[in-house]
Amino acid sequence: ELNIIALKMLEMITDISWIKALGVIDQIAYRARALPSVEKLSQSITSGYEDSKLSSDFGEYLVSINAQRALQTTCEHNIVPLAELWKEKKSGNPGFDFHTESTSMLLIFGEAKYSSGQSPYQRAISQVEHFIILKKDDMELADLQRFVADLSVRNAADGKRGYCVAFSIINESYEEVIRKTIESLCVSSLIHAHEVYAITKKII
């Protein structure tokens, strides 16, 4: 149920205990970044559904958070705090939506897409490809190095990293969407990445 899901999302987003693991100056800086974003995200989530219909913001946060949880539970990834919490701007941050650290000590850069219509897997793949061309993953390394192991940072510096496309499924056949997603990934530039993940969130 959406109200239960929203409460769980709020619980995760408002938990900024990760800041305590940082150095003194970083704690000051990241707290100043995170608190306005926590307020914005909380408002988006609490007002993000009406009559069982999700807003696009709520949908994307839902897909992002579930993708991180899926990578954690099925692939034993470490979760990095949601990107919007540690980026400098309160909103409008063009860049990857979420990140994890894989057991291969690779940083995984994730993009989440939500649609109330047809599954947006192709948009997610194209967005990741576009961000790679723009070097958005490189731009985020200065912040990400504070949340992951040194080896993962060195691997990223050497160009060893992975990507995740996460997207919603509403009314389509799960098996058909997965098949199309795999086919699209195989002809995309992401096929050359060290690790690639595709995660769907079935929304009823």
Disulfide bonds with the S-S distance in Angstrom:
none
